[in-house]
Amino acid sequence: MRFAKRLAALAAAVTLGAAAPADPLAVAAAANGHPALRHVRGTTTRAIEGRRAVETLDQQGTTRVFRRCVAEVCSGSWFDGTHRWAFGLNEVPLPDEDASLPAWRTLAAISSFAFAEPGFRAAGGSVEAAGRDAWLVRARGGDPLIARLDPVTHLLRSVATEHGREIQSYRRYVRTEGAAFALERHGELEEFTLETASAPAEPLQPPAGAAVSFAGDGFAALGTDAVPIVPCTLGGRAARCLIDTGATPSAVVLPLAEALGLEPRGELEIAGFSRFATGFVEAGPLTFGAARFARARFAVIPAVSAARFDVVIGADLLGEVRVVLDRARGRAQIAAPHGGPHGGGVALHFVGGVPHVEVTLDGRTASALFDSGDASVVSLGYAEYRVGPQWPVVDRGQAVGVAGGTDAFFVTIPDVRLGPVLLGAARATVSRTQREPHVGAGLGTKCVIELDEAAGTLGCTPR
């Protein structure tokens, strides 16, 4: 009897002393040095068209910044784990959405190993076993993807779709402050061959952009030009500013740069009806309407005789303000963004950081760039025009832009709609060099325009 009691007590002691099975995700996160909790930076230098380019990839959790700098000119992208932005010369983040975004949400969680941390599931993500050393991962709002780990080291080796097709591979790991970081990342969603890695002490932040403040009601006289030009000042000198939503970066004409004593530096390319290489200057303050930018960078462009402006306020600075163009009253208002979605506007989507809208031309719907630097209500490339219906030519002339002019002809489209807004018949410009449809500043002859990129809307209040 005593022997049976001793056996029962021994069994109880063994049961109480046995360790709980280790969480395999926690084991994998620890083996990788918890990289999701650290700011890690990978860097490489390579030649692009004979010029030295420095590329950096900063990652902390599901957030990341990619930056490429050539001769002091930087561009890149910012991803906050849910949305992506593009940025250029002034490092103002502009929305850059595309069809791959749901896959990116999950990939960012996998490549940073954030999926293995408890906070990922607490934030609405899911992780399920998908075989030996494989996990089916889905970020909140993301696509399901399979993370495949090395069975010995627990390092991430590849990512596949939920059906098993490999779309990413990861190689050549290094350790920085204990965190594992893949220098080679090859596949459909990210492609990097980095040279070194480090662990900056400061938390990862989005690009700061150009600092802006607001004072006053923001009203400014709108000139009689076909495109919106308002009075402004740059460096304390009176100037004329063209509001051009289709341009990035912002720009200043060479005579004004010289008058301000500014010497261009760096290298960048401007595209319009033609392409040309130029430099940039840094100047400030820039004031127009209620907006005041302490300093900003501007590409230097030649003066255009057909357009009376000194400064181009492009998409990289317009992303920080709200613009109302009232052609009938001859005034514009440049003020602070609403700061969030609001009703009454046509939805904007962004391609390469510039705003696009849905437009319907005689029953055919397309995505069009909203380009306030284009004087037309609607403009088309010749290839688009040939798709039809081929409206009769009513006139011929020139389409003029920042980078020059090109031959064009004009047609009347009998039925034009901007999203759900009926605009009726509209004159359209057709040129051979244009790549996509535009909705231009001529829209102001149909309605009062309100552009609020931060809210993702283009208002069009019919007269």
N, C-alpha and C positions, 0 to 999 in steps of 0.2 A: 504493500500500500504506500509506504514511504517512498519506494523507488518510483512508482507511478506518479506521485506528486512531484518528485524531483524532475522527471521527464517533462511534465506539463509546465513547470516553472521555467525550465531551460528553453522550451519551445516559445513561451511567451517572451522571454528575454531576447531570443533571436529575432522574433517578429518586431519587437519594439526598437531594436537596434539597427534594423535594416534600413539603408538609405533609400529615399524615393528615387525612381528612375530619373535620370537627368533629362531636362528639356532639350531636345536636339537643336532647336533654334537658338537657345541660349548658349549652347556649346559652340555652335557655329559662329555666333556673334563674338564670343570671347576669343575664339581662335583667330578671328580676323582683327582683333584689337578694337572692336566697336568703332569702325570707321564712320558710321552714321553720326556719331557724337562729336566728330572733329571736323575742323575746316582744313581740307587738304587741297594743295595746289600742284598741278602738273604743268610743266613748261617744256617747250621745244622751240628751236630756231631753224628755219628752213628758207630756201629761196623760192620766191614766187615771181615769175617773169623777170628774173635777174635781180630782184630786189630782196633785201633781207627782211623777213617777217618773223616776229616773235608771237607765238601763240600760247595762251594759258587757259587751263581748265580748272576753275575753282569749284569745289563741291563740299557741301555740308548737309548731311541728310539728303532730302529730296530736292534741295535747292542747288542751283548751279549757275555759274557765269562762264561763258566762253568769250574770249577776247582775242582778236588778231590785230596787231599793230605794225604798220609799215610806214616808216619815215614820219613818225609822230601822229599818224592818222590811225585811229582805232575804230573798230566796229565789232559787233558780236551779238550775243543773245543772252537773255536772262530768263531763267525758268524757276518759278517759285514752288514747284511741286504740283501745281494745278494748271497754270497758264504760262505762256511763253511770250516774251517781248523781244523785238529787235532794237538795236541802237547803233548810231553812227557817230559822226564827228562830234556832236555835243553830248553824246552818251545819255540822251533822253530816251527811256524805254518806251517803245511804241508797240501796241498789240500785234502779234504775229501768229495768227491761228492757222492751222491746217488740219487735214484729215488724220495725221499721225498723232495728234495730241493725246487721245486716250491711251495709246500704246506707250507714249513718253511718260505718262503719269506712273504707270507700273514699272517701266524700265528704270526710272530714277530711283524708285524704292529698292529695286533689286541691285543695281550697280553700286549703290552706296551702302548696301546691307541694312538699310532702314527696315526692310520687311522682317528682319529677325529680331527687332527690338519690340518690347511690349507696346510702346506708344503707337506703332503702326496699326495694330488691330484695334486699339482704343479709339483711333481716329477714323474707323470705318473700313479699314483694309481687311483682307482675308488671306489666310495662308493654309494650304492643305497639302499633306504628303502626296507626292505623285510618283512614287517609286523610290528606289534606293538613292539617297543623296539628291533627291529632286523634290521641288516644291512648286505647287501651283499657286501663284501669287496674283492678287488683284487689288490694286489701289482703289480708293474711293473714286468713282467716276472714271476708272481706267479699264483697259482691256486685260483679260486673263493671260498671263505668260508663265512659262515654266522656267524656274531657275535651277540649273544643274551645277552641283558642287563637286569638287574633288573629294573622293571618299577618305583620303588621308589628311590633307591639309585644311579641308573645308573652304578653300578659296573658290570663288565663282569662276566657272569655266565657260559656260555658255548660257544663252537664253533662247527659248524656243516658243513658238505659238502653242496654244493649248492642244493643237493637233499634232505637235511634235516637230514642226519644221523649224530648224535652227535659223535664227535671224541675227544673233550677235555672238561674238567670242571674245574672251578676255585672257591676256597672257602677260608675261614679264612683270610679275608683281614685285614691288619694293615695300619696305616698311618705313613709315615716318611717324615718329612719336608712338611707335607700336602699331599704328593703323596700317592695314594692307591696302595698297592702291595699285591698280592695273595700269601700266604705262602703254600697253597695246590694247586697243579696243576697236574691233573691226566688225562691220555689219551694216544693216539697213538703216539703223536709227542713229548710231554714232560711229565716227571713224576718226581715230586718233592714234598717232605714234608719238608718244611723248618721251622726253629724254631724262628729266629729273622730277623729283617730287619733294615737297616741303609741307610743313604744317604751320601756317600763320597763326599767331596767337589771337588775333582779333576775329570776331564772328563774321561770317560771310554776309555782305550787304549787297543790295541791288545797285546798279550804276546810279550815281547821284543826279546826273543830268545837269541842266542849267538852272541855277537858283532864280526863282521869280517871286515877285511880290505885287500886290494890287492896291491901288488907291484911286478914288473917284468913281464916277458912273461908267467910264470907259467909252463914251461916245466920241467919235471922230468923223470928220467930213469924209465922205466917199467921193472920189474924183469922178469925172465924166468918162473915164476910160472904160473900155469894154470889160476889163479885168479889174478886180478890187485893189485900188491903190489908196493908201491913207497916209496922212502926215505922221512923221515919227522923228525921233532923234537918235543918233548913234554917236557916242563919245562926246556928247554936248553939241553936236552939229545937226542942224535941221536937215531932214532927208524925206524921201518918199518911199514908203514900204509897200511892196506887192505881197498880198496874202495869197500864197500858192500852195494849196494842199497837196498837189501832185509832185512837189519838189522836195528832195532831201539830198544833201543838207541845205540849210539856209545859206545865203550868198550875199556878197556885196560887190558892186561894180568897181572896176580898177580905179577910175578917177576918184571915187570917194575914199578908197583905201589909201591912195597916194596923198589926198588932202589931209587925212588923219595921221600921216607919217608912218603907215604900217607896211612892213616888208613881208610879202608872202613867204611861207615856209611849208615844208612837208610836201606830200604828193597825194592827189586824189583825182578821180575821174568824174566828169560831169556828163550826163547823158540827156539829150533832148532830141531835136531833129538831127543832131550830129553828136559826136563824142569828142571831148578834148580833155587833156590833162591840165591841171592847174595846182595851185597851192592854197593855203588858207591863212587867215589872219585871226587874231583874237582881239576883241574890242568890247567896249561897254562904257557906260550903261546903254542898253537899248530900251527905249520907251515907245510904246504905241498903245493907244487907248488907255485902259487902266493898268496895263501890264508893264512891269519894269524888270528886265533881266540885268543883273549886276554885270555879268560878262558872258560872252558867247563866242563861239568860233564860227567863221563864215568862209565858205569857198570864195575865191576871187574869180569873177567872170568879166568878160568885156562888156562895155556899155552896149545896149541894144537900141538902135535909133527908133525902131517902131514902137517901143514901149517906154513910157516915161517913169522909170523907177530907179532908185539907187540901192535899195536893199530888198532881197527876197526873203520873206519870212516863210520858211518851208515847214514840212511835216514835223521835223525834229523839234521845233519850238512851238508850233501850233498844238502839239500834244499836251501842252501845259496850260492852254487857255480855252475860253469859249468865244466863238465869233458869231455875231449876228450881222447879216448884210441886208440892208433895206434900200434897194435901188430907188424906189419911189420917193422916199424921204431924203435920199442923197446922203445917207449916213451909215456908219458901221458902229458896232459896239464890240469891244474886246475886253472881256472881263474874266473873272475866276470861273472855272468849271463848276457845274452843279455838284460834282463829287459823287454821283451815283446814278443809276438808271432813272429815267423819268419818261413819262408818257408823251404821246403826240409827235414822235419822230419816226423816221424810217431807219430801220436797223442798219448799222454799219458792220462790215467785217473788214479785216485788215490783211493785206498781202504785202509782205516785205515792209511792213510798217506804215503803209499809206492806205487811206480809207477807200473802201469800195461799197457800192450799193447795188441793189437789184433794180434793173431797168427793163421795161417791156416795150419793144419797138414793133408796132403793127402785129401784136400777138406773139412775138418771139422774145422770150425772156433770157437775159444774159447778166453777168456780173460786169459792172462798169466802174472804172476809177473815178472817184469824185475829185476833179482837178479844177480848182478855182483859178488856176493860171491859164486855163483854156477859155477863150471868149465865147465858145459855142454853147448852145443848150445841150446838144449832143454832138459828138464827133466819132468817126469810125475810121479804121484802116481799110484800105482797098480790098484786102482779102476778106474782111468781114462783110463789106458791101456786096461782094460778088456772090456770097451765100444767098442773098436775096431776102425779101423782094428788092429788086434793083430799081429804086425810085428814080424818076426822071431828073436829069441834071438841070438846075435852074440858073446856075451862075458858075463862074470860075474865078480863081484868085490865088491868094497865098494864105497859108496858116503860119503864124509867127509865134515863136517861143523864145525862152531864155537863151537857147543855144543856136538860134538862127531861124530861118524860114524855109518853107517847102511848098511846092505847087499843090493846090487843092481844088476840088470842085464842091459844089453845094447842092443839096437836095432838100426836099420837104417831106418829112415823115408824118403821115396824117394822124397817127395815134401813138402817143408816147405816154408811158406811165412810170412814175418813180415809186417803186414799191406799190402800195395801194392808191397813191395819189395820181389822179388823172390830170395830165398836163395838156392834152389835146395835140393839135398839129404843132410841129417844131421844125425849124430849119436846122440842118445837120451839115457838118463839114466832113469831107472824105479826103484823106491823104494816104499816100502809098507807104509812108514810113511809120505810121501808127500801128501799134501791136494789139491794142485792146480798145473796146469802146470806152469813151469818157462821157461823164456828165459834167458840164463846165459852168463857168460863171454866168453864162447866158440864162441859167435857171432862174437868176434874179429877175428876169423879165416876166416870169410866171408866178413867182412867190417870194416871200421873205424867207431867207435862208438862215438857219441856225445850226452851226456845227459845234458839237460837243463830243470830242473824241473820247474823253474820260468816261462819259456816260454811254458811249457807243451808239450815238444817234445823230441823224441829219434831219433837222426840222425843215419842212416846206409848207408854209402857211399861204394858201392861194390868196391872191389879191381880190 
